[in-house]
Amino acid sequence: MAHNAHFIANTGSEPVIIVRDDRGTPVTKLELPVGETRPEQADAELGAAGWNREADWSTADDGWVAPVVPA
């Protein structure tokens, strides 16, 4: 099953990473500390939650997305 991580770096609120399965159903939601606005900063949080990024982050309308697999 394919999973994607969606990193949303909201200004004015906590950034969040939402991992979704291939149907778009949220599997994991991670809230990051305020100020983490670059996708590279999300990698450590993904790893701590048991996910590994498979490819580079791609730009999305409201942040970035990347394919991930369970660690």
VENRA-V78780 format. One line per field, one symbol per residue. ss: DSSP state (h for helix, s for strand, l for the rest). psi: psi as a letter, one per 30 degrees, with the letter a starting at -180 (. if undefined). A space follows every 10 residues. Layout:
ss->???
psi->???
This chain:
ss->llssssssll lllllsssss lllllsssss slllllllhh hhhhhhhhll sssllllsss llssssssss l
psi->kkkkkjjjik kflklkkjkl affgkkekkk klkkfjfkfe ffeeeeefgg kkkfllkkkl egbllkkllk .
